[in-house]
Amino acid sequence: MADYIGTLPERDAIHGHIGFNEHFRRVIELAGRLGKDIHMQVDQTNSPEDNGTETLIEAIRWLLPDKRGHACKNRYS
């Protein structure tokens, strides 16, 4: 079995795919169910418009909030 889940969200950000935000949601929920860490490669297009890091931070705050609404470290450990 794998030790972590590795992803490249930009591959789903193209037309006809699930999109960047849905990619984050699915991977974060899957990792939670399996109790696995995630390794995400974001901002890989080398474009000044890349905002994958910021989007990932917001996704974690939205999907895994602690009591203050902030991302919760080690939520599944």
Summary of the structure (lengths in Angstrom):
residues: 77
radius of gyration: 12.8
end to end distance: 17.6
largest distance: 37.2
contacts: 180
relative contact order: 0.19
helix: 40%
strand: 13%
